[in-house]
Amino acid sequence: MKTLIIIDVQNDFMPGGPLEVPRGNMIVPVINKVQSYFDLVVATQDWHPKNHKSFASSHFGKKPFDRIVLNGVNQTLWPDHCIQGSPGAELYQDIESNRIAAIFRKGMDPEVDSYSGFYDNNRQLSTGLSGYLKDKGISEVHFCGLAADICVYYSILDSILEGFYATLIEDASSPLFPDKFDDIKCELAKLGVHIITSSDLHPK
Ligand SMILES: [Zn+2]
């Protein structure tokens, strides 16, 4: 079963949002186009309580992009984003959602961030995504969404650890820090991840 996982295509990550990803809106037509090529489409949604410890605003004297150690794990501090129930946490208005069978929310524990759609950054709490996919007999997953170098990247790493074959659709994903993305792509390729563009995919 061909499976597409759409990571965090949410308003706050779009240009003009508090944690905007360059070209974040440009990938949306590509994601919408390729959805019909897949048998199963699922999505993730960053979904933080308003006092989340990944927010710089939760730490006196800290500012966004400062780095701290949070409960033993390195943590970049972010602008407030994707607060549960807020308009910024909604899936982006232009993303076609009719074919999304399930949405896995993450980052709900205020004490730990969750870049990956599978596990939190401490690798303690599972979202259930791995079990959901395995229950459906899926062994291979394609990734797209935001941000390519953070939540998509960590989701791919966890998917490998969970035994899935992973593919990144590069033009359906965009990095927060484009300068460092070539290094990440090299690392993923060495781990056996296929990196393709949407033109490599074909309708069913
Ligand atoms: Zn977040």
Residues whose N, C-alpha, C, O or C-beta is under 5 A from the ligand:
A	BS01	ZN	D46 G107
